[in-house]
Amino acid sequence: MRAPPATPGRKRVIIIMDGAADEPQPELGGLTPLQAADIPHSDGIAAGGVCGLVKTIPDGMEPGSDIATLSILGYDPRRHHTGRAPLEAASLGVPMNPDDVAFRCNLVSCDGSKLSDYSAGEIATAEAHVLIEVINERLSTGRVQFYAGVSYRHVMVWRGGSPEVKTTPPHDIIGEEIDSHLPQGEGESMLRQLMFDSLEVLDSHDINKRRRDEGRPPANMIWLWGQGRTCILPSFAVERGTPGVVIAAVDLVRGVGKCAGLSAPEVAGATGNLETDFAGKGQAALEALERYDFALVHVEAPDEASHQGSAERKVWAIEQVDREIVGPVAERVRAVADSRLMILADHYTKISTRTHAREPVPFAVLGLPRDDAEGFNEHSAGETGRFLEEGWRLPDLLFEG
C-alpha cells in the first residue's frame, strides 16, 4: 500500500549506528557499549520520544547490514533480498544482466592457511584500487571481472554464473584455518582457484612489501562471498511519497538506496572504517536536508570496532556519532514543524565473537509521544515493552500519522 504524499518541508531522517547493539562487557563494568557511552543527544531522543526494540533480521536469514538496511527502508528482505554483493555492485554502477552473479571481494590478510585480517588493516582506498587493478589485469576473463570499491570492499562479477554456492564472511573466521570455509557448491573450483591465484599475484606486490616493512598487515588475497543476482526494489519515492538521499560511505548501504531510487552522493572524508570524518558526514546530512525531506545516514564505525574486538573503540565510535551527527541533525529536525528523526542500530555486532548476531535492536524516534525510556540502549529499549516483530514496517513510525 502506497503512503500518501509527504507534506513538503517536513523532515524524516534515519540515523543508523551500524552494529552498535551488543552484550554487556566486563571491561565496561558490565555495561553494553551503548550504556557506557556518553551520548546525551541519543539518550534525549529515547527519553523524549518513542523507544523500543525492532527485529530487523527475519528468522532464517543471516544477520547483516544488507538484510537490516532493506528492513529499515521498508522492504521485506524475505521478498526482496537477492544477496549482499548485488547491492554493492549497484552502488558502484557495475552493469549486470539478469543471469549474472556478483560476489563481494574483500582484500584480506592470509598466510595461505589462516585468515588473520578480514580488512587488510582497513587498507586505504588508493592502495586497494592499485591491487584490484592488478587482480583484474591478471585474473579477469570473458566471464569474470573485478571492480574496485572503498577500502577493502570490492566486487567480482561472474557473467552467467550461479549463486548456488555456500560462502563465508571473512569477518566470521578471523584466526581460523580457511580450508573449511572456502566456497562450496556450483562453481567452487573456479572460485577457489581465483582466491588462491590472487595470493600468488598479490603477496609479493610492492605495496605489500612496503606494508610489511611498516608493520602493517598485507592485502595479499581476495575473499569471495555474499553472492547474488541483481536486486530490483520498488521506488521509495512512490512507496513513501517523497524522494530522498542516502548519506553513507559503504557501497552496500549506498547500493540499497540506489536500488530504491534514492540519491547517494559521495561524502568527502567518509571511509566506511573506524577512522572516518564523523563531522563531515554530519555536515553532509545537514546539507542534504536542505534539498531533500528524507535522509538515511549510515555510520559503519561501531561495527568495525566490534569486528576488531575493541570495546574501547566501540564506545568512542558511538560517542562520535552522537556528538557529530545525531546532535546536529536532531537540532535541525526540531527546528522544522512535524518532523521526525529515528536512531537505531541495524543489528548486533558482538565484541565477544567479532561478528553479527540477530537479536532485536534498540530504536528511538524523535517527534512521537514518549515511551519514558531512560536512554538509548538495549536495556532501556526493552523496558518500554514496545517491540516491532516485522522490522520492515519500521518506516511507518516516520511516515504515518
TORLUMVO-499299 format. One record per atom (N, C-alpha, C): residue in three letters; x negated, y negated, z. Coordinates in steps of 0.1 Angstrom, whole numbers, plus 2048, in hexadecimal, padded with zeros to 3 digits. Example, Ala and Ser with C-alpha at 12.3 -4.5 7.8 and 13.67 -1.06 7.14 Angstrom:
2
ALA77C83984E;ALA78582D84E;ALA77C82184E;SER780816847;SER77780B847;SER77F80084F;
REM end
This chain:
401
MET7F880C800;MET800800800;MET7F77F4800;ARG7FA7EB7F7;ARG7F27DF7F6;ARG7F67D5800;ALA7EC7CE805;ALA7EF7C380F;ALA7F47B7808;PRO7FC7AF80F;PRO8007A2809;PRO7F4799807;PRO7F578F7FE;PRO7E97867FC;PRO7E577F808;ALA7D877E80A;ALA7D3778816;ALA7D5769815;THR7D7763821;THR7D9754821;THR7CC74D81E;PRO7CB745814;PRO7BE73F811;PRO7B873781D;GLY7AB73981F;GLY7A573282A;GLY7A373A837;ARG7AC743839;ARG7AB74C845;ARG79E755843;LYS79675684D;LYS78A75E84C;LYS78C76C852;ARG78777684B;ARG787783850;ARG77978984F;VAL77378C85A;VAL76579085A;VAL76379D861;ILE75A7A685C;ILE7567B2863;ILE7477B2865;ILE7427B4871;ILE7337B5873;ILE7307C3878;ILE7287CA870;ILE7257D8874;ILE7177D887A;MET7157DD886;MET7087DF88D;MET7067EE88A;ASP6FE7F1880;ASP6FD7FF87B;ASP6F6808886;GLY6FD81388A;GLY6F781C893;GLY6F68178A2;ALA6FD80C8A5;ALA6FB8068B2;ALA70080E8BE;ALA70A8168BB;ALA71081F8C6;ALA70682A8C9;ASP70682D8D6;ASP6FC8378DB;ASP70083D8E9;GLU6F88468EE;GLU6FA84C8FB;GLU6F3843905;PRO6F6845912;PRO6EE83F91D;PRO6E084391C;GLN6D683A91E;GLN6C883D91D;GLN6C183C92B;PRO6BA84692F;PRO6B284693B;PRO6AA83993D;GLU6A3836932;GLU69A82A933;GLU6A181D934;LEU6AE81D932;LEU6B6811933;LEU6BF812940;GLY6BA81A949;GLY6C281B956;GLY6CF822955;GLY6D182B94B;GLY6DD832949;GLY6E782A941;LEU6E381F93B;LEU6EC817933;LEU6EA81A924;THR6F481891C;THR6F281990D;THR6EB80C909;PRO6E580D8FD;PRO6DF8008F7;PRO6E97F58F7;LEU6F67F78F3;LEU6FF7EC8F3;LEU7027E7901;GLN7027EF90B;GLN7047EB919;GLN6F87E391E;ALA6EC7E891A;ALA6E07E191F;ALA6DD7D4918;ALA6E27D390C;ALA6DE7C7904;ALA6E57BA909;ASP6DF7AF908;ASP6E47A290C;ASP6EC79D8FF;ILE6F979F8FF;ILE70179C8F3;ILE70D7948F7;PRO70B7878FB;PRO717780900;PRO72177D8F5;HIS71D77B8E9;HIS7277798DE;HIS7307858DB;SER72A7918DA;SER73179D8D8;SER73A7A08E4;ASP73479F8F0;ASP73C7A18FC;ASP7487988FD;GLY74678C8F9;GLY7517828F9;GLY75C7868EF;ILE75978B8E4;ILE76378F8DA;ILE76B79B8E0;ALA7647A58E6;ALA76B7B08EB;ALA7747AC8F7;ALA76F7A38FF;ALA77779F90B;ALA783797907;GLY78278F8FC;GLY78C7868F9;GLY79578A8EE;GLY7937978E9;GLY79C79B8DE;GLY79F7AA8DF;VAL7A27B08D4;VAL7A57BF8D3;VAL7987C68D4;CYS7977D18DC;CYS78B7D98DD;CYS7907E88DF;GLY7887F18D8;GLY78B7FF8DA;GLY7818088D3;LEU7858148D0;LEU77C81D8C9;LEU7838218BC;VAL77B8248B2;VAL7808288A5;VAL7788348A0;LYS77E83D899;LYS778849893;LYS775846885;THR769842882;THR76583E874;THR76184A86C;ILE75E855872;ILE75986186B;ILE76486C86C;PRO76C86F862;PRO776879862;PRO770887866;ASP77888F86C;ASP77489D86F;ASP76F8A4862;GLY7648AB864;GLY75E8B3859;GLY7558AB84F;MET75389E852;MET74A896849;MET73E892851;GLU73389184A;GLU72688E850;GLU72687F855;PRO72187D862;PRO72186F867;PRO71686785F;GLY71985C85A;GLY710853853;GLY71784784E;SER70F83D84A;SER714830846;SER71C83083A;ASP71A83A831;ASP72283B825;ASP73183E829;ILE733848831;ILE74084C836;ILE74684183E;ALA73F83B847;ALA744831850;ALA747824849;THR73F820840;THR742813839;THR74E814830;LEU75082082A;LEU75D822823;LEU76982082C;SER768827838;SER773825842;SER775817846;ILE76A810849;ILE76B80284E;ILE7717F9844;LEU76F7FB837;LEU7757F382D;LEU7837F8829;GLY78880282F;GLY79680682D;GLY797812823;TYR78D81981F;TYR78E824816;TYR78C83181D;ASP79683A81C;ASP795847822;ASP78A84F81C;PRO77F852824;PRO77485981E;PRO778867818;ARG78286D81E;ARG78687A819;ARG78B87A80B;ARG78F86E807;ARG79486C7F9;ARG78A8667F0;HIS78185E7F5;HIS7798557EC;HIS76A8587ED;HIS7658607F7;HIS7578627F8;HIS75286C7EE;THR7488697E6;THR7428737DD;THR7348767E0;GLY72E86E7E9;GLY7208707ED;GLY71A8637F1;ARG70E8637F7;ARG7088577FC;ARG7018507F0;ALA6F98577E8;ALA6F18527DE;ALA6F884A7D3;PRO70484F7CF;PRO70B8477C4;PRO70E8397C9;LEU7108377D6;LEU7138297DB;LEU7078217DA;GLU6FB8267DD;GLU6EF81F7DB;GLU6EC81C7CD;ALA6EF8267C4;ALA6ED8247B6;ALA6F58187B1;ALA7028177B6;ALA70A80C7B2;ALA7047FF7B6;SER6FF7FE7C2;SER6F87F27C6;SER6ED7EE7BD;LEU6E57F77B8;LEU6D97F57B0;LEU6DD7F37A1;GLY6EA7F579E;GLY6EE7F3790;GLY6E97FE787;VAL6E780A78D;VAL6E3816785;VAL6EE81B77D;PRO6ED81C770;PRO6F7822768;PRO6F983176A;MET70683576D;MET70984376F;MET715847767;ASN714852760;ASN71F858759;ASN727861763;PRO733865760;PRO73B86D76A;PRO73487B76D;ASP72C880764;ASP72688D767;ASP71788C76D;ASP71387F770;ASP70687D776;ASP70787F785;VAL6FC88278B;VAL6FB88379A;VAL6EF87A79F;ALA6F28727A9;ALA6E88697AF;ALA6E38707BC;PHE6D686F7BF;PHE6D08747CB;PHE6CA8687D2;ARG6CB8677DF;ARG6C385E7E7;ARG6B48637E6;CYS6AB85A7E4;CYS69D85D7E2;CYS6958557ED;ASN69385B7F8;ASN68A855803;ASN67C8567FF;LEU67484C802;LEU66584D803;LEU662851811;VAL65C85D813;VAL659862820;VAL64B865822;SER64786882F;SER63986C832;SER63A87B835;CYS63288382E;CYS632891830;CYS62489782E;ASP6208A1836;ASP6138A7834;ASP6148B382B;GLY61F8B5825;GLY6218C181D;GLY6298CC823;SER62A8CC830;SER6318D6838;SER63B8CF842;LYS6378C4848;LYS6408BD852;LYS6428AF84D;LEU64E8AA850;LEU65289C84D;LEU650894859;SER64788A858;SER644882864;SER64B875865;ASP64F87085A;ASP65686285A;ASP66086284E;TYR66C85F851;TYR67785F847;TYR67785283E;SER66F848843;SER66F83B83C;SER661836838;ALA65783F83A;ALA64983B837;ALA64682F83E;GLY64982E84B;GLY646822853;GLY64D81684E;GLU65A81884A;GLU66180C844;GLU65980583A;ILE65580C830;ILE64C807826;ILE6527FA81F;ALA64A7F081C;ALA64F7E4816;ALA6547E7808;THR65E7DF804;THR6647E17F7;THR65A7E07EB;ALA6517D67EC;ALA6477D47E1;ALA63F7E17DF;GLU6397E67EA;GLU6317F37E9;GLU63A7FE7E4;ALA6467FF7E9;ALA64F80A7E5;ALA65280A7D6;HIS6547FE7D1;HIS6577FD7C2;HIS64C8027BA;VAL63F7FF7BE;VAL6348047B7;VAL6348147B6;LEU6378197C2;LEU6368287C3;LEU64282F7BB;ILE64E8297BC;ILE65982E7B4;ILE65782D7A5;GLU6508227A1;GLU64D821793;GLU64382C78E;VAL63A82F797;VAL63083A794;VAL638847793;ILE64184A79C;ILE64985679C;ILE65185778F;ASN65784B78C;ASN66084B780;ASN65784E773;GLU64B849773;GLU64284B767;GLU63E859766;ARG63B860772;ARG63586D772;ARG640878772;LEU64B876779;LEU65588177B;LEU662880774;SER66587476E;SER672873768;SER67287B75B;THR67F87F757;THR68188674A;THR68D880743;GLY691887739;GLY69E882732;GLY6AA88373B;ARG6A988C746;ARG6B588E74E;ARG6B288875C;VAL6A6885760;VAL6A388076E;VAL69C87276D;GLN6A2868774;GLN69C85B775;GLN69C856783;PHE69384E786;PHE691848794;PHE693839793;TYR69A83479E;TYR69D82579E;TYR6998207AC;ALA6918157AC;ALA68C80F7B8;ALA6978077C0;GLY6978097CD;GLY6A08027D5;GLY6997F87DF;VAL69D7F97EC;VAL6977F17F6;VAL68F7F9800;SER6837F5804;SER67B7FC80D;SER67980B809;TYR67D814812;TYR67B82280F;TYR687828808;ARG692821805;ARG69E8267FF;ARG69F8247F0;HIS69F82F7E9;HIS6A082F7DA;HIS6AA8397D5;VAL6AB83A7C8;VAL6B58427C2;VAL6AF84A7B6;MET6B38577B5;MET6B085F7AA;MET6BD8637A3;VAL6BE863796;VAL6CA86778F;VAL6C7873786;TRP6CF87D788;TRP6CE88A780;TRP6D988A776;ARG6D688776A;ARG6E088775F;ARG6E689475D;GLY6F389575D;GLY6FA8A275B;GLY6F78AC766;GLY6F38A7772;GLY6EF8B077D;GLY6FB8B6785;SER6F78BD78F;SER7018C3798;SER7008BD7A6;PRO70B8BA7AD;PRO70A8B67BB;PRO70B8C17C4;GLU70D8CE7BF;GLU70F8DA7C7;GLU7018DF7CC;VAL6FB8D77D5;VAL6EF8DB7DB;VAL6EE8D57E9;LYS6E98DC7F2;LYS6E88D8800;LYS6DB8D0802;THR6DC8C4807;THR6D08BC80A;THR6D18B7819;THR6C58B381E;THR6C48AF82C;THR6BF8A082D;PRO6C6898835;PRO6C088A837;PRO6B288B83E;PRO6A8884839;PRO69B88583F;PRO69A88084D;HIS6A3877851;HIS6A287285F;HIS6A787C869;ASP6AD887864;ASP6B189286D;ASP6A689C870;ILE69B89B869;ILE6918A686A;ILE6838A186D;ILE682895873;ILE675890876;ILE66D89987F;GLY66189C87B;GLY6588A5882;GLY65A8B4880;GLU6648B7877;GLU6678C5874;GLU6618CA867;GLU6608D8867;GLU65B8DE85A;GLU6668DC84F;ILE6628D8844;ILE66B8D4839;ILE6718E0832;ASP66B8EC832;ASP66E8F782A;ASP67D8FB82B;SER6838FB837;SER6908FF839;SER69A8F4836;HIS6958E8833;HIS69E8DC830;HIS69D8D8822;LEU6978DF819;LEU6968DB80B;LEU6A38DE804;PRO6A68D87F9;PRO6B38DA7F2;PRO6B68E97EF;GLN6C28EC7F1;GLN6C78FA7F0;GLN6D48FA7E8;GLY6D49017DC;GLY6E09017D4;GLY6DD8FF7C5;GLU6E68FB7BE;GLU6E58F97B0;GLU6DA8EE7AD;GLY6D08F27A5;GLY6C68E87A2;GLY6BB8E77AC;GLU6BB8F07B6;GLU6B18EF7C1;GLU6A28EF7BC;SER6A08F87B3;SER6928F97AE;SER68D8EC7A8;MET6958E67A0;MET6918D979A;MET68F8CF7A4;LEU6988CE7AE;LEU6978C37B8;LEU68B8C57C1;ARG6898D27C5;ARG67D8D57CE;ARG6708D27C6;GLN6708D57B9;GLN6648D27B1;GLN6618C47B1;LEU66B8BB7AF;LEU6698AD7AF;LEU6638A87BC;MET6688AD7C7;MET6648A87D4;MET6558AC7D6;PHE6518B87D3;PHE6438BC7D5;PHE63A8B67CA;ASP63F8B47BE;ASP6378AD7B4;ASP63489F7B8;SER63E8997BF;SER63C88B7C4;SER63188A7CE;LEU62F8947D6;LEU6258957E0;LEU6178947D9;GLU61689C7CE;GLU60989C7C6;GLU60788E7C0;VAL6118887BB;VAL61087B7B4;VAL60D8707BE;LEU6138707CA;LEU6128647D3;LEU6078657DD;ASP6048717E1;ASP5FB8727ED;ASP5EE86B7EB;SER5E886B7E0;SER5DB8657DD;SER5DC8577D7;HIS5E88517D6;HIS5EA8447D0;HIS5E283A7D9;ASP5DD82F7D2;ASP5D68257D9;ASP5DE81F7E5;ILE5EB81D7E3;ILE5F38177ED;ILE5F28207FA;ASN5F382D7F8;ASN5F3836803;ASN5E583780A;LYS5DB836801;LYS5CD836807;LYS5CC82A810;ARG5D181E80C;ARG5D0812814;ARG5D9813820;ARG5E481981F;ARG5ED81A82B;ARG5E7823835;ARG5E082E831;ARG5D983683B;ARG5CE82F841;ASP5C6827839;ASP5BB82083F;ASP5C0815849;GLU5CC810847;GLU5D1806850;GLU5D980C85C;GLY5D981A85D;GLY5E0821867;GLY5EF821866;ARG5F4820859;ARG602820856;ARG60582E84F;PRO611833851;PRO61584084B;PRO61683E83C;PRO611848834;PRO612847826;PRO62084A821;ALA623844816;ALA63084780E;ALA62C851803;ASN62B85D807;ASN6248677FE;ASN62D8727F9;MET63A8707FB;MET64387B7F5;MET6518757F4;ILE65987A7EB;ILE6678767EA;ILE6708817F1;TRP67B87D7F6;TRP6848867FC;TRP6928847F6;LEU69888E7F0;LEU6A488C7E9;LEU6B08927F1;TRP6BB88A7F2;TRP6C688E7FA;TRP6D28847F7;GLY6DD8877FE;GLY6E987E7FD;GLY6EF87D7EF;GLN6EF8887E8;GLN6F38887DA;GLN7028867D8;GLY7068827CC;GLY7148817C8;GLY71687A7BA;ARG72287C7B5;ARG7268767A9;ARG72B8677AB;THR72D8607A1;THR7308527A2;THR73D8507AA;CYS73E8457B1;CYS7498417BA;CYS7518367B4;ILE75E8387B4;ILE76782D7AF;ILE77182A7BA;LEU77281E7BE;LEU77B81A7C9;LEU7868117C4;PRO7928117CA;PRO79C8077C7;PRO7977F97CB;SER79B7EF7C4;SER7967E17C6;SER79A7DC7D4;PHE7907D87DC;PHE7927D27E9;PHE79B7C67E8;ALA7997BD7DE;ALA7A07B17DC;ALA7AF7B47DA;VAL7B27BF7D3;VAL7C07C27D0;VAL7C67C97DD;GLU7BE7D17E3;GLU7C37D87EF;GLU7C67CE7FB;ARG7BD7C47FC;ARG7BE7BC808;ARG7C27AD805;GLY7C47AA7F8;GLY7C979D7F5;GLY7BE7927F5;THR7B17967F5;THR7A778B7F5;THR79A7917F0;PRO79378A7E8;PRO78578E7E4;PRO77C78D7F0;GLY7707927EF;GLY7677917FB;GLY7597947F7;VAL750794801;VAL7427957FF;VAL73C79F80A;VAL7327A6806;VAL72A7AF80F;VAL71C7A9811;ILE7187A681D;ILE70B7A1821;ILE7037AD827;ALA6FB7B381F;ALA6F37BE823;ALA6E67C081C;ALA6DC7C6822;ALA6D07C881B;ALA6CF7D6815;VAL6D67E081C;VAL6D47EE817;VAL6DE7F080B;ASP6D97F7801;ASP6E17FA7F5;ASP6ED8027F8;LEU6ED80B802;LEU6F9813805;LEU70580A808;VAL703800811;VAL70F7F8814;VAL7127EE809;ARG7087E9802;ARG70B7E07F7;ARG7127E87EC;GLY70E7F57EA;GLY7157FD7E0;GLY7237FF7E3;VAL7278027F0;VAL7358047F3;VAL73D7F77EF;GLY7377EB7F3;GLY73D7DF7EF;GLY73F7DD7E0;LYS7357E07D9;LYS7367DE7CA;LYS7407E87C4;CYS7417F47C9;CYS74B7FD7C4;CYS7597F97C7;ALA75A7F17D2;ALA7677EB7D6;ALA76A7DE7CF;GLY7617D97C7;GLY7637CC7C0;GLY75F7C07C8;LEU7587C27D3;LEU7537B77DB;LEU7467B27D6;SER7437A57D8;SER73679F7D5;SER72C7A47DF;ALA71F7A67DA;ALA7157AB7E3;ALA7087A47DF;PRO7067987E3;PRO6FA7907E0;PRO6EE7957E7;GLU6E27927E1;GLU6D57957E8;GLU6D478B7F3;VAL6CE78F7FF;VAL6CC78780A;VAL6BD78680C;ALA6B777A80A;ALA6A877980C;ALA6A477C81A;GLY69A78481C;GLY694787829;GLY69B79382F;ALA6A679782A;ALA6AD7A3830;ALA6A77B082A;THR6A27B8833;THR69A7C482F;THR6A27D1830;GLY6AC7D2839;GLY6B27DE83C;GLY6AA7E6846;ASN6A07E184B;ASN6977E7855;ASN6997E0863;LEU6917E586C;LEU6927DF87A;LEU68D7D187A;GLU6827CE872;GLU67D7C1871;GLU6837BA865;THR68E7B3867;THR6967AC85D;THR69879E861;ASP69D796858;ASP6A078885B;ASP6AF787860;PHE6B078986E;PHE6BE788873;PHE6C477B871;ALA6BD770874;ALA6C2763872;ALA6C6760864;GLY6BE76585B;GLY6C176384C;GLY6CD76A848;LYS6D077684E;LYS6DC77D84B;LYS6E8776851;GLY6E777085D;GLY6F1768863;GLY6F575C85A;GLN6EA755855;GLN6EC74984D;GLN6F374D840;ALA6EF75983A;ALA6F575E82E;ALA704760830;ALA70776683C;ALA71676883F;ALA71D75B83F;LEU718751846;LEU71E744847;LEU72073E839;GLU71673F831;GLU717739823;GLU72174081B;ALA72274E81D;ALA72C756815;ALA73A752819;LEU73C74F826;LEU74A74B82B;LEU74E73D826;GLU745736820;GLU749729819;GLU75072C80C;ARG74D738806;ARG75273C7F9;ARG75D7467FA;TYR75C74F804;TYR76575A805;TYR76C75A812;ASP778760812;ASP78076181E;ASP77E76F825;PHE77777881E;PHE774785825;PHE765788823;ALA75F78C82E;ALA75079082D;ALA74E79C836;LEU7467A5831;LEU7417B0839;LEU7327AE83B;VAL72D7AE847;VAL71F7AB84A;VAL7197B8850;HIS70F7BE84A;HIS7097CA84F;HIS6FB7C8854;VAL6F77CE85F;VAL6EA7CC864;VAL6E57DA868;GLU6DA7DF862;GLU6D57EC863;GLU6CC7EE86F;ALA6C77E4875;ALA6BC7E587F;ALA6BE7EE88B;PRO6CA7EE891;PRO6CC7F789D;PRO6CB805899;ASP6CF80988D;ASP6CE817888;ASP6C081A886;GLU6B8812880;GLU6AA81487E;GLU6A281788B;ALA6A680F896;ALA6A08118A3;ALA6A381E8A9;SER6AF8238A7;SER6B38308AB;SER6AB83B8A4;HIS6AA83A897;HIS6A284488F;HIS693844894;GLN68F839899;GLN68183889F;GLN68083D8AD;GLY68C8408B3;GLY68C8458C1;GLY68983A8CB;SER68C82D8C8;SER6888238D1;SER69481B8D7;ALA69781E8E4;ALA6A18168EB;ALA69E8088EC;GLU6928048EF;GLU68E7F68F0;GLU6907EF8E3;ARG68C7F48D8;ARG68E7EE8CB;ARG69D7ED8C7;LYS6A57F78CB;LYS6B37F78C8;LYS6BA7EC8D0;VAL6B77EA8DD;VAL6BD7DF8E4;VAL6B97D28DE;TRP6AC7D08DA;TRP6A77C48D4;TRP6AF7C18C7;ALA6B17CB8BF;ALA6B87C98B2;ALA6C67C58B4;ILE6CD7CB8BE;ILE6DB7C88C1;ILE6DC7B98C6;GLU6D27B58CE;GLU6D27A78D3;GLU6D079D8C7;GLN6C87A18BE;GLN6C57988B2;GLN6D27968AA;VAL6D97A18A8;VAL6E67A18A1;VAL6F07988A8;ASP6F17998B5;ASP6FA7918BD;ASP6F77828BC;ARG6EA77F8BE;ARG6E67718BE;ARG6E676A8B0;GLU6E17718A7;GLU6DF76B89A;GLU6EA76C890;ILE6F3776892;ILE6FE779889;ILE70B77888F;VAL70E78089A;VAL71B77F8A0;VAL71E7718A5;GLY71576B8AC;GLY71875E8B2;GLY71C7548A8;PRO71375189E;PRO717747894;PRO72374A88C;VAL725757888;VAL73175B880;VAL73E759889;ALA73D75D896;ALA74975C89E;ALA74C74D8A0;GLU7427448A1;GLU7457368A2;GLU74C731895;ARG74873688A;ARG74E73287D;ARG75D73787C;VAL75F743880;VAL76C749880;VAL776742889;ARG77173F895;ARG77973889F;ARG77E72A89A;ALA776724891;ALA77971788C;ALA784717881;VAL78872387C;VAL792723872;VAL79E72A877;ALA7A9724876;ALA7B672987C;ALA7B9736877;ASP7BF73F880;ASP7C474C87C;ASP7B9755875;SER7AD75487A;SER7A275C874;SER79E76787E;ARG798771879;ARG79477D881;ARG78678287E;LEU780787888;LEU77278D887;LEU77279A88E;MET76D7A4887;MET76C7B288D;MET75D7B588E;ILE7597BA899;ILE74B7BF89B;ILE74C7CE89F;LEU7437D689A;LEU7437E489D;LEU7367EB899;ALA7347F789F;ALA72A80089A;ALA730809890;ASP72980D886;ASP72F81587B;ASP72F824880;HIS725828887;HIS72483688C;HIS71A836898;TYR71A84089F;TYR70F8428A9;TYR7028458A2;THR6F78408A7;THR6EA8458A3;THR6E38478B0;LYS6E18548B4;LYS6DC8578C1;LYS6CC8578C2;ILE6C884F8CB;ILE6B984E8CE;ILE6B485C8D1;SER6BB8648D9;SER6B78718DD;SER6B487B8D2;THR6BC87A8C7;THR6BA8838BC;THR6B587C8B0;ARG6B486F8B0;ARG6B08668A5;ARG6B8868898;THR6C586B89A;THR6CD86D88F;THR6DC869892;HIS6E486A888;HIS6F2865889;HIS6FB86F890;ALA70686A896;ALA71087389C;ALA71E86E89A;ARG72887689C;ARG735873898;ARG73F86D8A2;GLU73A86A8AE;GLU7438658B9;GLU74A8588B4;PRO7568568B9;PRO75D8498B6;PRO75483D8BB;VAL7558328B4;VAL74C8278B7;VAL75481B8BC;PRO74E8128C4;PRO7558068C9;PRO7577FC8BE;PHE7637F58BE;PHE7667EA8B6;PHE76D7DF8BE;ALA76C7D38B9;ALA7737C88C0;ALA7777BE8B5;VAL7837B78B7;VAL7887AE8AD;VAL78B7A18B4;LEU7857968AF;LEU7887898B4;LEU7947848AC;GLY79E77E8B3;GLY7A97788AC;GLY7B67808AE;LEU7B678A8B7;LEU7C17928BA;LEU7C37938C9;PRO7CF7968CE;PRO7D17968DD;PRO7C779F8E4;ARG7C379B8F0;ARG7B87A18F7;ARG7BC7AF8FD;ASP7B27B88FE;ASP7B47C5904;ASP7AD7C5912;ASP7A77BA916;ASP7A07B9923;ASP7947C2924;ALA78D7C4919;ALA7807CB91A;ALA7767C3922;GLU76D7CA929;GLU7627C3930;GLU7577BE927;GLY7557C591C;GLY74A7C1913;GLY74A7CA907;PHE7417C78FE;PHE7407CF8F1;PHE7367DB8F3;ASN73C7E68F7;ASN7347F28F9;ASN73D7FE8F9;GLU73780A8F8;GLU73E8178F7;GLU748819903;HIS74381690F;HIS74B81991B;HIS75780F91C;SER75580291A;SER75F7F891B;SER76A7FB910;ALA7657FE904;ALA76F8018F9;ALA77880D8FC;GLY772817902;GLY77A823906;GLY783820911;GLU78081791A;GLU789813926;GLU79580C921;THR796806916;THR7A27FF912;THR7AD80890E;GLY7A981590A;GLY7B481E906;GLY7B881D8F7;ARG7B28138F1;ARG7B58118E2;ARG7AC81A8DA;PHE7B28238D2;PHE7AB82C8CA;PHE7B182D8BC;LEU7A982C8B2;LEU7AE82D8A4;LEU7A883A89E;GLU7B184389C;GLU7AD850897;GLU7A9850888;GLU7B0848880;GLU7AD847872;GLU7A583A870;GLY79883B86F;GLY79082F86E;GLY792827862;TRP79782D857;TRP79982584B;TRP7A581C84C;ARG7AD81D857;ARG7B781385A;ARG7B2807862;LEU7A5807865;LEU7A07FC86D;LEU7A27EE867;PRO7A07EC85A;PRO7A37DE855;PRO7B17D9857;ASP7BA7E185A;ASP7C87DD85D;ASP7C87D3868;LEU7BF7D5872;LEU7BE7CB87D;LEU7B97BE879;LEU7B27BD86E;LEU7AE7B0868;LEU7B87A9860;PHE7BF7B1857;PHE7C77AC84D;PHE7D67AC84F;GLU7DB7B4859;GLU7E97B485B;GLU7ED7AB867;GLY7FA7A6866;GLY7FF79E871;GLY7FA78F870;
REM end
